[in-house]
Amino acid sequence: MTLYQLLAEGTAALKRSGILETDAERDARELLLAAFEMDLARFLLERTRQMPEDEISFRKTEKYRQLIARRSERRPQQQILGCQEFMGLPFYVDENVLIPRQDTETLVELVLAEQGRTAGKKKCLLDLCTGSGCIAISLAVKGQFPSVAATDISAAAIAVAERNAKTLVPAQKIRFYQGDLFAALPEGCFDVIVSNPPYIPTAVIAGLEPEVRDFEPHQALDGSADGLAFYRRIAAEAGGYLADGGSLYLEIGYDQGAAVAELLRVAGFANVRIHRDLAGHDRVVSAYGFAHS
């Protein structure tokens, strides 16, 4: 048996499970490299050599086949490997958190451009529905925020976020609070509030890809019947936690821009804007300034 033959075996198994051919080969190769603890250069050098018939090769081959079996169940590759890159940082992920998406980098880049890379006042930031902590941690690492707080209703998600913070920002103080949106906070006033809340309409979840529908936490996906439940709550409550002149940034679904923008305007926010992602889809709604009564 060669590594190349083993790769072909794994690719075929993934294709039979319904994974597209190009994705199947990529995923099988990543799992092979992980199981055999090698990089791509070494694989290319040794792929056609017969593997030694020893205990080490046997264990690594069995580990690879086990990983392929898990992926064949349509478990996300990122959960199997325990890692997803976001904003150039390696985040640990498991079944308790939503896997960070490139779409969400649109929000982070926007906040950095408008808030986190400018001289002057040091700003305090709050991240609601933090999940893996990818937004809060990325902004703590790359932005000029002396204080970052993050909340999530899931204790398991908070544990993942704290693990990521310990690994990625050991010198940065990030406070994590378990609880339902703002109710998790003991107190606080923030210059910037960000969130990627659950926004998928309940009825849509059943039609999602198995990797999402069956293995990612529904609590992090389900935005109620119309997908807007969390936006209504954030719009109604955020003003009480924003400093004068503070800013709010919300990730949205591609078809939710107008609805979320209207919710913010009605709640008293000014300068409401809709921002598009690299694919040209509406992705973030921002508001600058809140009419405190």
N, C-alpha and C positions, 0 to 999 in steps of 0.2 A: 504494500500500500504506500502511495506517495501522498504528499500534501495536496497536490493538484487533484488526485483522485478523490481525496477526502472532501475537498472543496466542491467538486462536481456532485458528490453524493449529497452534501448539505444543500446545495443550490437546488437540486432536483426535489428534495423534500419540501423546501420552502415554496417552490412553484406549485407543487401539488396541494399545498394548503391555501392557495389563492393569492399569494403574493406575486406581484408583477415580476417579470423575468429580470429586468434591470435591478430592481430593488432586492430581489432574492439573491442575486450574485453578490451584490454589495454587502448585504446583511450577513450572508454566509461567510464571506471573507473576514468581516470584522469579528465575528464570533470565533473563527479559526485562529486569528491572531491573538485574541484574548485567551483562548484555551491553551494555546501553545506558548504564550508569553513571548511573542516575537513581534518585530516590526515588519512593515511591508517589504523593506529592502532584503531582509533575511529570508522572507517567504519567497520572493522572486528568485533568490539565489538557490534555495533548496527545494523548490516545489516539485521537481521531477526526480529527486533522489528517493530511493527506497528508505522508509523509516526503519530504524533499528527495532528488532523485536524484543524490547525490554519492558520492564515495568513502568518506567517513566513515560514512554511513548504510548503504552496501553492506557494509562490513567488520563493522559492528555486527550487521547482519541475519544475515550468514553465521556470525558467532560465536554468535549466539542459536540458529541451526539446528544448529550443532555441539553445543551444550550440550543441546539437546532430544534429539539423536541419542544422546548418552551416557546421558541419563536413560531413554530408551526401551529401552536395554539392561538396565534395572532397576538400574543403578548408583545407589547412595544419593545423594540430593540433597546431603547434607552433604559427601560426598567430592568432588562436582563443584564445590561452592562453597568447599570447604576450610575450613569452619567449622561448629561446633555450640555453641550456648550451653549452659552448665551452671552452676548456682548464680549466674546473672547475669553470668558471665564468658564471653568469646568464645574458645573453644579451637580451635586448628588441628587438623584431622584429615585423614588420608589412608587408603589401603588397608592400612597397616601397623598400625593400631590399631582397637580396638573403638570405635564411635561412642558417646559418653556418652549415657546414658539418664536420663530423669527419675526412674525407679525408684531409681537410685543416689543421688539427692539425699536419699533417706530416710536412708541411712547417714551422709552428711555432716552433715545436720541433727541427727541423734541424737548424733554425736560432739561437735558444737559445743555442744549443749544440756547434755551431761553432762561434757564435758572442756575444751572450748576457749574458753568464755566466762566462766569462773569465775576469781575472784581467787585468789591463793595461789601454790602451787608452779608454776613454769614446766615444762611437760611436753615430753618428746621423743617424736616420733611416727615410726612406720614404716609405709609403704604397700607391700604386696606385690602383684605383678602390676599395676603402675601404669598400663601402656598409655599413653594420651595424657597421663597425669599429672593427670587431672581431680580425683581425690580428694585427692591430696597437695597440689596447688597451691591448691585451694579451701580446704583446712584451713589452709594457710600464710597465705593472704590474710585469711581471716575468723576464724581462731582465734588463740589466744595460745600458739603453739608455737615456741619459740626454735630448735628443731632438728627438721628433717624429712628423713628418708631414704626412698628409694623404690627398689624393685628390679623388674626385668622380665627375662625370659630372652631377649627379642628386642632385638637391637642397634638395629633400625630403630624399634621402639617407643620405646626410650630416647632416640633422636634427636628424635622428635616431642615427647616429654615435656620434654626440655631446651629445645627451641624455645619451647614454651608457657611454661615457667618464665621464660625470658629476657624474654618479652613481658609477662607478667602479674605477675611478682614480681621485678623487677630488684634490689630491695634485700633480698630474702629469700634466705637461704642454704638451698638444697635440694640434697641430695647424691643423685645417681642412680648406681645400680650395676647392671651387666648380669650376670645369672646366674639360677640356678634357686632361687627363693624365698630362704630364709635363707642358702644357700650363696654368694650374691652378696656378702654382707656381710663386710668385713674383721674387724669386731668390732662390739660395741654392745649396749646394754641400753636398753630403751624403756619408757616409761610407757604408751603406747598403740600397739597394732598394729591396722591395718585392712587389709581386702582385699576386692576383688571378683574372685575367681578364676574361671577357666573352670568352669562348672557344668552345661552342657547335656549330657545323655546322648548318646553318640556316635550312636546310631541315630536320634535325634530330628532331628539336624542336616539330614538330607536332606529333611525335610518343612518346613523353615523357608521364609519368604518369600525370593524370589530376591535381594533387596537384602542380606540377611544371609548366606544360604547361599553365594552366588557371589562376594561382594565383600568381606566382612569376614573377617579372619584366623581360620581354624579353630583355630589354636593358642590364641586368646583365647576360644574358645567351648567346645571339647571337654573335658568333665570326666570322660571315660572311660565305661565301659559304664553305670554307675549315676549318673554325674554327681558323685560324691562323692570322687574321688581326691585332689583338692587339699585338701579339708577334712580328710581323714585325715592328710595330711602336715603341715598347719598345726597341727592339734590335737596331734600327736605332738611337734612341734619348737618351738612358740611359747613354751612355758614356759621354755625355756632362754634366751630373749631378752627376757622381760618382767621389769621391776623388781618388787620386792615391792609388792603391791597394784595391779599394772598391769591394764590392761583390753584386751580383744580384741573387735573388731567385724568380722563377716563378712556380706557380702551373700550371699543365697541365692536359689534358685528358689522359686516360690510353694508347692511341695509338698515342700520339703526341710527345713523347720524342725525337726521332731521328730528326724529322722535326724542332722542336724548338731548339735543340742543334746545328743543322747546321746553323740556322738563327743567333745564337749568335756567332758562330765561324766566319762566313762570315763578321759579323759586327765588328770584331776585339777583341772579348772577348777571354780570355785564361782560361785554366783549367776548361773547361766545363764538367759537370757531370750530370748524370741522377740518381735520387734517387727513390726508390720504397716505397710504403705505406705498411701497415701491411698485406694487402691482397696480396702483391706481385706484384702490378701493378705500372707501371711508374707513378709518381705523382708530382715530382718537378725536374726542371732543374736549376742548379746553375752554376755560373761562377765567378771566382775569378781573378780580375785584368782585366784591359782594356787597350789596346794599344793606349794611347793618342798620337796623331801626333804632 
